[in-house]
Amino acid sequence: MGGTFMSLPDDYRDYFIRNLHDALTGHTSSNVAEAVEFSERSRVKCIGITIETRPDYCLPKHLDEMLSYGCTRLEIGVQSVYEDVARDTNRGHTVKAVCECFEMAKDTGYKVVIHMMPNLPNVGIERDMEQFIELFENPEFRPDGLKLYPTLVIRGTGLYELWRTGRYKSYPPEILVDLTARILALVPPWTRVYRVQRDIPMPLVTSGVKYGNLREHALARMKQLGTTCRDVRTREVGIQVEFQNTPE
């Protein structure tokens, strides 16, 4: 469930989760607990639920409630590991809070997927690279999964005004491809890269990613540079066979 699901009203969340399980099992449940219990014994069942959340909606009470839904994986929008960037982009929470929620989520048994946005204001190429090194090497982060969303300028946003007045510039397309290739080369083998760039129609983008297939361009650049992506997806047997490689 996208957005910040745990910020929605309790009765709506219960209604949604109950009907999600019932739609798969064909059972009509009176509450979430009954729906989950029946799903556990059904031949057709939900085998995993991913909920998108924020550090301020990833506290112990939220983690316990999401477990009761049958949730197995959390997606947490972090965007940057720098406190000044979190402040300047009005994230509404600190990076310290991110580290604390990662610890609690992992201790509770969840897989944790992080959303990151290179090319945010006042960062720059080298600082972008440094934050991804920090992301994968610092044990307070080390996510199980990554969604890489290079910053896009969309009309009607505060960032659009910065761009319009010349106070923000997107990376040139080839620089962004190079940066993405360098980031993918850092990904450890226990992490899965779920997505590279947001699925937003290009006509709506004023400035930012120029390619609809950024991952493909980045992987091609990595081949030119002699580097490889070691994430879970890239090393899957089907992907390896498609590119006529011998699987590990």
N, C-alpha and C positions, 0 to 999 in steps of 0.2 A: 504494500500500500504506500503510495507516494505522499508527498507533502509531509506534514507533521501529524501523523495519524493519531497519536496519543493526546493531541490537543483538542480533538473533536469531542462532543458530548458523550458521556458514558453510554447512554441508551442507544445512540447511533452506532457506536463501536460494537456493542454487544449484538445489535441487530445485524450488522454487516458480517461479523465473524460467524455468527450462528448460521446465517443463510449461506455463507461461503462453504462451510462444511456440509450443510444439508444438501446443497446443490450437487455435491459430488457423491454423497452416499444415498440420496433419495429418501432420507429419513426426515421427519418433521420434529424438530426439537423445541422444547419450551425454554431452554436457556443455553448459554455457551458451554457449560460443563457437560451437559447431556450431549450436545452436538459433537464435542471433542471426544468424549468417551465412546460414542457410537462410531465415530470415524476411525478410532484406533482398532476397532474390531471388524470394520467393513472391508470387503474385497476391493472396492474402489474408494480411495481415501486421499486426503491432502497429505503429502509427504514433506511439505516445507512451506513456511510462510515467511516472507521478508517484509519488515516494516521499516519505513524511513522515519527517522526521528532526529532530534537535536539533543545536545548535552543537558539542557534544562528539562527535557522530557525523557530522560534516560536515567532517572533516579531509581533507587531500589523498588519503590512502589510501582513504577512503570515497568521495570524489568520483570517483576513477579506477575503483573497482569498480562504482559505479552507472552510469558511462558504459558499462562492459562489458556491463551488463544491457540497454542500450538506453534507459536513463532519460533523459528530456528536461526534466523539471520537478521541482523540490523544493518541498515545503511545510515550513516551519520554524515551530515553535511559539515565538513570542516573548512574546506576551501583553501586555508593557509595555516601553516604552523607558527606564524609570526604574530605576536600579540599586537603590534602596531597596525598590522593589516586587518586583523579581526576588529580592532577598534575603528579604523578608518572606513571599513565597509559595513559598519553597523550590524555586526553579527549578533550582538546582544548577549554574548557569553565570552569567556576567556579561553585561551588555549589550555590553561591549567585545568579548566572544567572538562575540556575534551579528554585530556589524559586520565582524569578521574573516572569519566564515564566509560572509557575504553577498558579500564581495569575492572570496573564493576560488571560490564557486559561480558567480558571474557570469563570472569570468575563465575558468572551465572550460566555459562555454557553456550553463549551465542557465537556464531561467526560474525565478524565485524568488517563491513565494507565501508571505505572512506571515499568521500567525494572531494576532489581537489581541483582548484582553478588556477592554472598558471596564467601569467600576463595580467594579474590584478594591478591596480594603480600603485605606483611607488615601490615596485619590486625589482624588475629587471631580470635579464637572462641569468646571470651568475647567481643572484639571490634565489631565483626560482630553482636552479639546480641544487643549491645548498639545502633548500627545504625538503627536496625529495630524498637527498642523502640522509637528512635527519629523520624523515618519515620512516625509512626502511631500517636504519641502524639503531635508532633510539628505542629501547624496549618499552618505553611509555606509549609508543605508537604501534609500529609493526602490524599493519592491518592484514586481515585474511584476504581482502579483495580491494580493488581500486577502480573507481570510475574517474576518468580524466576529462575534465570539462574546461578546455581553454576559454578564457573570458570572451564573451560576445557583447557587442554594443547593440542594444535594442532601443528603438525610438520610444521616448516616454519615460526613460529611466534616468536616475541621477548620473549614471556613467555616461549616458548620451550627452548630457550637458557638458561634462568634462571633455568629452571627445569633440563636441561642436565648437567649444571655445579654445581648443588646442592644448588643453591641460592633460590629455590622455591620448596615447597612440598605441594601436595594436601592433604586435610584432608583424613584420612582413611575412608573407606566406612561407617562403623557403626557410626563414629563420625559425618559424613555428614548427615546421617539419623537422628541422634539425634538433630543436629542443625536445620535441616529442620522442624522437629516436633516442636521444641521450637519456631521457627519463625511462623509456622502456628497457634500456640496457641495464638500468639499476634494479629492476624488479626482481626480488628473490624468488626461488622456485616454489615456495609455499604460498605465494600470492597469486590470485587470479585477476587479470585485467578484464573487467566485465564490459567496459565501454570506453571508447575514445571519442569525445565530443558529443554534445547534446543533439537530440533529434529535433532540431528547429529548422523549418524550411529556410533555405538560403535567402529568398527574397525578403524575409523579415529581418535579416541581419544587416545592420548598417556598416559595421566594421568588426573584423575578427577573423575567424576561420574561413578561408576561401574554398576549401575542398569539402565535398560531402563524404569523402573516403579518406580522412586524415590518417587513420591507422594503416591503411594500405600504403600510403605515401611514406609514412614513417618506417614501416618494415622494409620497404624498398631502399630507403636511405641507409638503414642499418646494414643491409646486404652490401651496399657500396662501401660502407665504412669497415666491414668485416666484424661487426658486432652482432649479437643475437639477443632475442628476448627469451628469458627463461621462465616466464610465468606459466601457470598450470595450463591455461588454454592453448598456448603455443606448442606445448610439449605433448598435447593429447595425440593419441595414435592416429585418429582420423585426419587431423591437421597435418601431421608428419607424412602420412601416406600420400595425401593430396599433393604435397610438394616434393614427393619422391625422396624423402629422407628416411633414414632408418630410425625408428622410434627408440627412445632410451630403454 
